[in-house]
Amino acid sequence: VDAFDPRLLVSPPLCHVIDFSEIKEEDLFEIDIPLKFIASVGTRVHGLACWFDVLFNGSAVQRWLTTAPGAPTTHWYQIRCVLSQPIYVMAGQEITGRLHMIAHNAQSYTMYLSLSAKMWGPGAVQGGILQTSSGKLDLKEPYYRMSQPQSYAMAQDQQPQQLLQAQAIPIHTEDLDEAELLRQPSENTGPQLQ
């Protein structure tokens, strides 16, 4: 849990929307988010960057609170869900996975992350998986909290539209294979820091 430079992001963000006027409390005990990204650059992917935005939808005024990288830092900062091993991707390569959050008694979540890079280039089997990695993170574990997080402002040469604005990417559970959604993260892989 810390603040990180938005230039570390390797794909446009996607959104998982929770409408608190509609959802039931028990629906928040376990949250399953299918993931699907397209890499913008060739690089190593160390994990998943997470943050939240909240719309306070008043009858007269709407207000947004954002904890996004590059925005003014809040006490919530951002979260890096780190994989046990990085995966390597090329620009344009598809990355799929799952973020599975399970509430626990410390009024927080244990997060299970799984990411896979699909095969790429000539001769690649359509839809085949080339690499997979996973990680587990307890949000209340003090080991994962930076003691003096550094805030990062948006650099002058950055395109905020590319890094901070969520793309209108519809995510549907049926987009991912049932086996991929049901696969549980390996219990013997623990989180590692970058």
C-alpha positions in Angstrom: 0.0 0.0 0.0 1.7 3.1 -1.2 1.7 5.8 -3.9 3.3 5.0 -7.2 4.2 6.8 -10.4 1.5 6.5 -13.1 4.2 5.9 -15.7 4.5 2.4 -14.2 1.1 1.4 -15.7 1.4 -0.7 -18.8 -2.2 -0.7 -20.0 -5.3 1.5 -19.8 -7.2 0.8 -16.6 -10.5 -1.0 -16.4 -13.3 -0.4 -14.0 -15.3 -2.7 -11.7 -18.4 -0.7 -10.7 -20.2 -1.2 -7.4 -23.4 0.7 -6.9 -23.9 1.0 -3.1 -27.5 2.0 -3.5 -28.2 -1.4 -5.1 -25.8 -3.9 -3.6 -26.4 -6.0 -0.4 -23.9 -6.2 2.4 -23.4 -9.9 1.9 -22.5 -9.3 -1.8 -19.3 -7.5 -0.5 -18.1 -10.5 1.5 -16.6 -12.0 -1.6 -15.8 -10.0 -4.8 -14.7 -11.7 -8.0 -13.4 -9.4 -10.8 -12.4 -10.9 -14.2 -9.5 -9.0 -15.7 -8.7 -8.4 -19.4 -6.0 -5.9 -20.5 -4.0 -5.1 -23.6 -0.4 -4.3 -22.9 0.6 -0.8 -24.2 4.3 -1.6 -24.1 6.7 -4.6 -24.0 7.8 -5.1 -20.5 7.7 -7.2 -17.3 4.4 -7.1 -15.5 4.9 -7.4 -11.7 1.3 -7.2 -10.6 -1.9 -5.3 -10.6 -2.3 -1.7 -9.6 -5.5 -1.0 -7.7 -7.2 2.2 -6.6 -10.8 3.4 -6.3 -12.9 6.4 -7.3 -16.2 7.3 -5.5 -19.0 9.3 -6.9 -21.0 11.1 -4.2 -24.2 11.6 -6.3 -26.0 14.4 -4.5 -29.4 15.7 -5.6 -27.9 19.1 -6.6 -24.2 18.4 -6.9 -22.0 15.5 -7.9 -18.5 15.1 -6.3 -15.8 12.6 -7.2 -13.1 11.3 -4.8 -10.2 9.7 -6.6 -7.3 7.8 -5.2 -5.7 7.2 -8.7 -2.0 7.4 -9.4 -1.0 11.0 -10.3 -4.0 12.5 -8.5 -3.4 14.3 -5.2 -2.5 11.7 -2.6 -5.1 10.6 0.0 -4.5 8.5 3.1 -5.8 5.5 1.1 -2.9 5.7 -1.4 -2.9 2.9 -4.0 -2.4 -0.9 -3.8 0.1 -3.0 -5.7 -1.0 -6.6 -5.8 2.3 -8.3 -6.6 2.7 -11.5 -8.5 5.0 -14.3 -7.2 6.9 -14.1 -10.6 6.6 -11.4 -13.2 5.2 -12.2 -16.6 6.7 -10.8 -19.8 4.5 -9.1 -22.4 4.8 -7.4 -25.8 2.9 -4.3 -26.8 -0.6 -5.4 -28.0 -0.5 -8.7 -26.1 -3.6 -9.7 -24.1 -3.4 -10.2 -20.4 -6.3 -12.0 -18.7 -6.8 -13.0 -15.1 -8.9 -12.7 -12.0 -8.9 -10.7 -8.8 -10.7 -12.6 -6.0 -11.3 -10.7 -2.8 -12.5 -12.4 0.4 -13.5 -10.4 3.5 -12.0 -11.4 6.8 -12.5 -10.5 10.5 -10.0 -7.6 10.5 -12.6 -5.6 8.4 -10.5 -6.0 5.3 -9.8 -8.4 2.4 -7.4 -11.1 1.4 -6.8 -10.6 -2.3 -5.9 -13.4 -4.6 -4.5 -12.4 -8.0 -3.9 -14.5 -11.1 -2.7 -13.1 -14.4 -1.9 -14.9 -17.7 -0.3 -13.7 -20.9 -1.7 -15.3 -24.0 0.6 -16.6 -26.8 1.8 -14.1 -29.2 3.2 -13.9 -32.7 3.2 -16.1 -35.8 2.4 -19.7 -35.1 0.9 -19.1 -31.7 -2.1 -21.2 -30.9 -5.2 -19.1 -30.8 -6.1 -18.3 -27.2 -3.3 -20.4 -25.8 -1.7 -19.4 -22.4 2.0 -18.7 -22.5 2.7 -17.6 -18.9 0.7 -17.5 -15.6 1.6 -16.1 -12.2 -0.4 -15.5 -9.1 -0.1 -13.7 -5.7 -1.9 -13.4 -2.4 -2.1 -10.2 -0.3 -3.7 -9.5 3.1 -4.6 -5.8 3.1 -4.2 -5.6 6.9 -0.7 -7.0 6.8 1.7 -4.2 8.0 4.5 -5.6 5.9 2.9 -4.3 2.8 2.4 -0.8 4.0 5.1 1.8 3.2 5.9 3.9 6.2 6.5 7.2 4.3 4.6 6.9 0.9 5.8 9.3 -1.7 3.2 11.0 -3.8 3.7 11.3 -7.6 2.3 14.2 -9.6 1.4 13.7 -13.3 4.6 14.5 -15.3 4.4 17.3 -17.9 4.9 14.9 -20.8 2.3 12.4 -19.7 -1.0 12.0 -21.4 -3.6 11.8 -18.6 -6.2 10.4 -21.0 -3.9 7.4 -21.5 -3.0 6.7 -17.9 -5.8 7.8 -15.6 -9.1 7.8 -17.4 -10.8 4.4 -17.4 -11.6 3.1 -20.8 -15.1 2.0 -21.6 -14.3 -1.7 -21.6 -17.3 -3.9 -20.9 -16.2 -6.8 -18.8 -18.5 -9.8 -18.8 -18.0 -13.0 -16.9 -18.7 -15.0 -20.1 -15.6 -13.3 -21.7 -13.4 -15.7 -19.7 -13.4 -19.5 -19.8 -15.3 -21.1 -16.9 -12.2 -23.1 -16.0 -10.2 -19.8 -15.8 -12.8 -18.3 -13.5 -13.1 -21.3 -11.2 -9.3 -22.0 -10.9 -8.3 -21.2 -7.4 -4.9 -19.4 -6.7 -2.2 -21.8 -5.5 -2.0 -21.7 -1.7 1.7 -22.2 -1.7 2.5 -18.9 -3.5 2.9 -16.0 -1.2 3.2 -12.3 -2.0 6.6 -10.8 -2.8 7.5 -7.1 -2.9 9.1 -5.5 -5.9 
